[in-house]
Amino acid sequence: MALDSHDISLTFPDGSVRTFAAGITPGEVATSIATSLGKKAISATVNGAHFDLQWPLTADASIKINTMQDDGAALELIRHDLAHIMARAVQEIWPEVKVTIGPVIQNGWYYDFDRAEPFTPEDLGAIEKRMKEIINRRDPVTTEVWDRDRAIRYYEANNEPYKVELIEGIPGDQPIRMYWHGHWQDLCRGPHLQNTGQVPADAFKLTTVAGAYWRGDSNRQMLQRIYAVAFKNRDDLKAYLTMMEEAAKRDHRKLGREMELFHLQEEAPGMVFWHPNGWTIWRALEDYMRRRLRAAGYKEIRTPQVVDRVLWERSGHWEAYRENMFIVEVDEEGAKEKRINALKPMNCPCHVQVYNQGLKSYRDLPLRLAEFGSCHRYESSGSMHGLMRVRGFTQDDAHIFCTEDQIGAECAGFIKLLSSVYRDLGFEKFDIKFSTRPDVRIGSDETWDKVEGMLEAAIKGAGASYEINPGDGAFYGPKLDFKLTDAIGREWQCGTFQVDPNLPERLGAEYIGEDGAKHRPYMLHRAILGSFERFIGILIENYAGKMPFWLAPRQVVVASIVSGADAYVEEVTAALLAQGIRAEADTRNEKINYKVREHSVGKVPVLLAIGLKEVEERSVSIRRLGDTHTETQTLDAFLATVLAEATPPDLH
């Protein structure tokens, strides 16, 4: 039927369409469907956007009513409401405190406060107690849209300068939305729940306090940021806190010290000093990856560390990535001005230079060029974190130059290789995110349409499942990101596969086609581990330092129980070394229990205890890391066993 100007048409998830008067709210829509749904409703999804139950609907739209069973919507609202409830609790306890912003983040939220005195652990306990009181009051949550001048006058009158500044930064065409949780008010886009009692009172925890500059500007006021976590129920919170306790035990920085793997220091921020044990892990992993890449048809290359800005300008990195690049100025002899170079933040433009040497034919494609490329990117000091976020790193990088017809097969082959590598390294589960065009990008929309379609067809052709991650592609092309899951359920984004039609165009890459004409190849950027530094950090935490035997930096320690066994200890150690086993002798004048404890802290997988009995029988007493019992084998039997354990998985 024809709709008059005051009616709107709403389409529901089952495809049904209903007509309502313009201005109806999602809450009223829910109640019109069923009274029980009206009571259960927490928000709506309108044309794909999260929508408050109180906001009016003024145009035709698709709509879905959300309840607490919808995890994504429920968790966003719980965490967002708790941020407001926490800020209200702080100002009820300390009225002089100024509030700023409090966004939802992964697993919880934070809120920044301007307070003269630092928050203490006792303060966090008091805030939590007051928050639960506010929740139990079931105060209504209401919202209004105000004009800009009224909102500014309100915050000026209430001595909230940060809110005034936030309003002044909101574009003029955007509404100024005000929310009240009971008597307490905040500037917020929403949406929110309908009363404070909808938040579970036993499913949140305030975790830490940190410093944070207002708006991230080191020249502005230093604020106090309270971090917190929240879930739908107490069991989920308990599971998360247990996981975090386990994660603290597995912290790669702590284990790195205990295992003597690496260190970082102020004179080289974000750059890793690898110790012999850590470098041993690195080399074992690099050797493994080199064998896997060689078997998969890759050719290894090496490209320069320092490259003139001219190349970065041609590639587009200077404009899109300049703020993350380390600049090197050189006074060239005879030059009128300094030559500007940059430490490479990625390897891609240099790989095109290798490709461009010599004429390429379609018969040469696909050409897979791999490099364990050392890169440098500027990261702010506050964002760096052990091996996980550094300024200097090495990628297991490769670029595949291919024709359009070869993209599907290369994508499928890469996913197969990545899956096999992850399994070998102990990761059975990973998810794939398909990241589409970002706001800042190069290339035409027509090109992006084509390439996104090609990549989606390629991943479907590979039979892999994936989720869309809109707007998170590289500036030159769409990509697949591979997120693996570790032993305690955490996700890590490591591998990537990116389709790039733009860089070959910008840097003049060509091949002669079957038709005798020149064509542009497609460039596929791909990595499996990502950076060696970060992946080794992930491995350390995944295994809690108890590395797979083939990766362990010290595989066997042969320890004497009495000095009379020292000669046999050296003989056993020499036999292990001759087999390629990473073995050490420990003949110090210390009790065996002391040696066991020390090498257990160092996460040595196998300790051989040698006493006079073992000397006489030419045997070894074997104690494995984490076991409380020992077993005895002849030396020859142990050598055969340990050699099999030390063989990397790709060589079995």
NORLINBEL-V821835 format. One record per helix or strand of 2 or more residues. SS is the DSSP state (H for helix, E for strand). FROM is the first residue (numbers start at 0). TO is the last residue. If there is no record, write none. Layout:
ss = (SS:SS)
from = (FROM:FROM)
to = (TO:TO)
//
This chain:
ss = (E:E:H:H:E:E:E:H:E:E:E:H:E:H:H:E:E:H:E:H:E:H:H:E:H:E:H:E:E:H:H:E:E:H:H:E:H:E:H:E:H:E:E:E:H:E:E:E:H:E:H:E:H:E:H:E:E:H:H)
from = (6:16:25:34:42:48:60:70:97:103:107:120:139:147:160:175:183:195:203:213:221:233:251:261:265:272:275:298:305:308:316:326:338:347:361:366:380:391:403:429:444:466:478:490:501:510:517:521:531:555:562:582:591:605:611:618:630:634:648)
to = (11:20:32:39:45:50:65:92:98:104:113:136:145:156:167:180:186:197:212:215:229:248:257:262:267:273:294:299:307:314:323:329:342:354:363:375:382:401:423:434:460:468:484:499:505:511:518:530:541:559:577:585:600:609:616:623:633:645:650)
//
